[in-house]
């Protein structure tokens, strides 16, 4: 692995699980080999995480209040890192959300190899659907309206679909402006991950993660 920067986004605010990123930071930080610490950038508005990042010898970007709001897109956060560090257009930006404490560095390496093999410029992860979108409806009072208009009733006829995941996100610096707020564009590649991987959003997800770690 070379010509890359690892971005750890670690905003202070969290509605569902207060101080979530403080709790999760070390799980991801400890997975990154110490010889790669110079490639890691932590973008945060949290002084506690800032000090933890120094302990790992990571680079730090103190995130502005404008980029620390609940509705700030991750694309803007990544772009801010690229702009502040003056990252060149063909540089790979590997973003690791802290909400995946089960993720290992070996997995990151495998996903990065897949990305390089495909000669990709953008990558997200994917997992199997729990429910097909053809079975989903918008709420309409006591009624409902199909999200996808169709007249199929046999599952075998449903098109193959998957659910996007931000387990590992990789993008070239020069495609950031082409990505939407979900870090996707038409040339994005997807790497398959297991459905049992926990994405920590609420306190109950921490309990699920702890339980899975015992297995």
C-alpha positions as CSV (number, residue, x, y, z in Angstrom):
1,X,0.0,0.0,0.0
2,X,1.3,3.4,-0.9
3,X,0.2,6.8,-2.2
4,X,-2.8,6.9,0.2
5,X,-4.1,8.7,3.2
6,X,-6.3,7.1,5.9
7,X,-9.0,9.5,7.2
8,X,-10.6,8.9,10.6
9,X,-13.7,11.1,11.0
10,X,-14.4,11.6,14.7
11,X,-17.1,14.3,15.3
12,X,-17.9,15.1,18.9
13,X,-21.7,15.3,18.6
14,X,-23.8,12.2,18.5
15,X,-27.6,12.1,19.2
16,X,-28.3,8.4,19.5
17,X,-25.2,7.4,21.5
18,X,-23.6,10.4,23.3
19,X,-19.7,10.5,23.0
20,X,-19.9,7.5,20.7
21,X,-16.7,8.3,18.8
22,X,-14.7,8.7,22.1
23,X,-15.8,5.2,23.0
24,X,-15.0,3.8,19.6
25,X,-11.8,5.6,18.6
26,X,-9.3,3.1,20.0
27,X,-10.9,0.1,18.3
28,X,-10.0,1.5,14.8
29,X,-6.8,3.3,15.9
30,X,-5.3,0.1,17.4
31,X,-5.9,-1.8,14.1
32,X,-3.7,0.5,12.1
33,X,0.0,-0.6,12.0
34,X,2.2,1.8,13.8
35,X,4.5,2.2,10.8
36,X,1.5,3.7,8.9
37,X,0.8,6.4,11.5
38,X,2.2,9.1,9.2
39,X,-0.5,8.2,6.7
40,X,-3.4,8.7,9.2
41,X,-5.4,12.0,9.6
42,X,-8.0,12.4,12.3
43,X,-10.6,15.1,11.6
44,X,-12.3,16.1,14.8
45,X,-13.9,18.9,16.8
46,X,-13.4,16.9,20.0
47,X,-10.5,17.8,22.3
48,X,-10.5,14.4,23.9
49,X,-10.1,12.6,20.6
50,X,-7.5,15.1,19.5
51,X,-5.4,14.2,22.4
52,X,-5.9,10.5,21.8
53,X,-4.8,11.0,18.1
54,X,-1.6,12.6,19.4
55,X,-0.9,9.5,21.4
56,X,-0.9,7.5,18.2
57,X,1.2,10.1,16.3
58,X,-1.6,10.6,13.8
59,X,-1.9,13.9,11.9
60,X,-4.8,16.1,13.1
61,X,-7.2,18.5,11.5
62,X,-9.3,20.4,13.9
63,X,-12.7,20.4,12.2
64,X,-14.6,23.7,12.0
65,X,-18.0,24.2,13.5
66,X,-19.4,24.4,10.0
67,X,-18.2,20.9,9.2
68,X,-19.3,19.4,12.6
69,X,-23.1,19.7,12.3
70,X,-25.5,16.8,12.3
71,X,-26.3,17.3,8.6
72,X,-22.8,17.8,7.4
73,X,-22.0,15.3,4.6
74,X,-19.0,13.1,4.9
75,X,-18.0,14.2,1.3
76,X,-17.4,17.7,2.5
77,X,-15.4,16.4,5.5
78,X,-13.1,14.3,3.2
79,X,-12.8,17.2,0.8
80,X,-11.7,19.5,3.7
81,X,-8.9,17.1,4.5
82,X,-7.8,16.9,0.9
83,X,-7.9,20.7,0.6
84,X,-6.0,21.4,3.8
85,X,-3.3,18.8,3.1
86,X,-3.1,19.8,-0.6
87,X,-3.5,16.2,-1.6
88,X,-2.7,15.5,-5.3
89,X,-5.5,14.4,-7.7
90,X,-4.5,10.7,-8.0
91,X,-4.0,10.2,-4.3
92,X,-6.2,7.5,-2.6
93,X,-8.3,8.6,0.4
94,X,-9.3,5.7,2.6
95,X,-12.0,6.7,5.1
96,X,-12.6,4.5,8.1
97,X,-15.8,5.3,10.0
98,X,-15.3,4.6,13.7
99,X,-18.7,2.9,13.9
100,X,-17.3,-0.4,12.8
101,X,-15.2,-1.7,15.7
102,X,-15.0,-5.2,14.3
103,X,-13.1,-4.1,11.3
104,X,-9.5,-5.4,11.1
105,X,-6.5,-4.0,9.2
106,X,-6.3,-7.2,7.2
107,X,-9.8,-6.6,5.9
108,X,-8.9,-3.0,5.0
109,X,-5.9,-4.3,3.0
110,X,-8.0,-6.9,1.2
111,X,-10.5,-4.2,0.2
112,X,-7.8,-1.9,-0.9
113,X,-6.3,-4.7,-3.1
114,X,-9.7,-5.2,-4.7
115,X,-9.9,-1.5,-5.3
116,X,-6.5,-1.4,-7.0
117,X,-7.2,-4.6,-9.0
118,X,-10.4,-3.0,-10.4
119,X,-8.4,0.2,-11.2
120,X,-11.3,1.9,-9.4
121,X,-11.6,5.6,-8.5
122,X,-14.4,5.1,-5.9
123,X,-15.4,2.2,-3.6
124,X,-18.0,1.5,-1.1
125,X,-19.0,-1.8,0.5
126,X,-22.2,-3.8,0.2
127,X,-24.1,-6.5,2.0
128,X,-27.1,-8.6,1.4
129,X,-30.6,-7.1,1.8
130,X,-32.8,-8.0,4.7
131,X,-35.9,-6.9,2.7
132,X,-36.2,-6.3,-1.0
133,X,-37.1,-2.8,-2.1
134,X,-40.0,-4.3,-4.1
135,X,-41.6,-5.1,-0.7
136,X,-41.2,-1.6,0.7
137,X,-43.8,1.1,0.8
138,X,-43.9,4.8,1.6
139,X,-46.2,5.7,4.5
140,X,-49.5,7.2,3.5
141,X,-51.7,7.5,6.6
142,X,-53.2,4.0,7.1
143,X,-52.4,3.2,3.5
144,X,-49.2,2.8,1.6
145,X,-47.5,3.7,-1.7
146,X,-45.0,1.5,-3.4
147,X,-41.4,2.8,-3.4
148,X,-40.7,1.0,-6.7
149,X,-43.6,0.7,-9.1
150,X,-44.0,-2.9,-10.3
151,X,-46.5,-5.7,-10.8
152,X,-44.3,-8.7,-9.8
153,X,-45.3,-11.1,-7.0
154,X,-42.7,-13.9,-7.3
155,X,-39.4,-13.2,-5.5
156,X,-37.6,-15.1,-8.3
157,X,-38.6,-12.2,-10.7
158,X,-37.2,-9.5,-8.5
159,X,-34.0,-7.9,-9.7
160,X,-30.9,-8.6,-7.7
161,X,-30.2,-5.8,-5.2
162,X,-27.8,-5.1,-2.3
163,X,-27.5,-2.6,0.5
164,X,-24.6,-0.1,0.5
165,X,-22.3,0.1,3.5
166,X,-19.6,2.6,4.5
167,X,-17.5,-0.1,6.2
168,X,-14.5,1.0,4.1
169,X,-14.7,4.0,1.8
170,X,-12.0,4.7,-0.8
171,X,-11.9,7.5,-3.4
172,X,-9.4,9.3,-5.5
173,X,-9.1,13.0,-4.6
174,X,-10.1,14.0,-8.1
175,X,-13.6,12.4,-8.0
176,X,-14.7,13.9,-4.7
177,X,-16.8,16.6,-6.6
178,X,-18.6,13.8,-8.6
179,X,-19.7,11.9,-5.5
180,X,-23.1,12.4,-3.9
181,X,-23.6,12.8,-0.2
182,X,-23.6,9.0,0.2
183,X,-20.1,9.0,-1.4
184,X,-21.5,7.3,-4.5
185,X,-21.4,7.9,-8.2
186,X,-22.0,5.8,-11.3
187,X,-18.5,4.4,-11.4
188,X,-18.3,3.4,-7.8
189,X,-17.3,-0.3,-7.2
190,X,-18.7,-2.3,-4.3
191,X,-16.9,-4.9,-2.1
192,X,-19.1,-7.5,-0.4
193,X,-19.0,-7.8,3.4
194,X,-20.8,-10.1,5.9
195,X,-24.3,-9.1,7.1
196,X,-23.4,-9.8,10.7
197,X,-20.9,-6.9,10.9
198,X,-22.2,-4.4,13.5
199,X,-22.6,-0.7,12.6
200,X,-22.6,1.1,16.0
201,X,-25.2,3.9,16.0
202,X,-27.1,3.3,19.3
203,X,-26.2,2.0,22.7
204,X,-27.9,-1.3,21.8
205,X,-25.4,-1.7,18.9
206,X,-22.6,-1.7,21.4
207,X,-24.2,-4.5,23.3
208,X,-24.5,-6.4,20.0
209,X,-20.9,-5.8,19.2
210,X,-19.7,-7.0,22.7
211,X,-21.9,-10.1,22.3
212,X,-20.5,-10.9,18.8
213,X,-16.9,-10.4,20.2
214,X,-17.5,-13.2,22.7
215,X,-18.5,-15.7,19.9
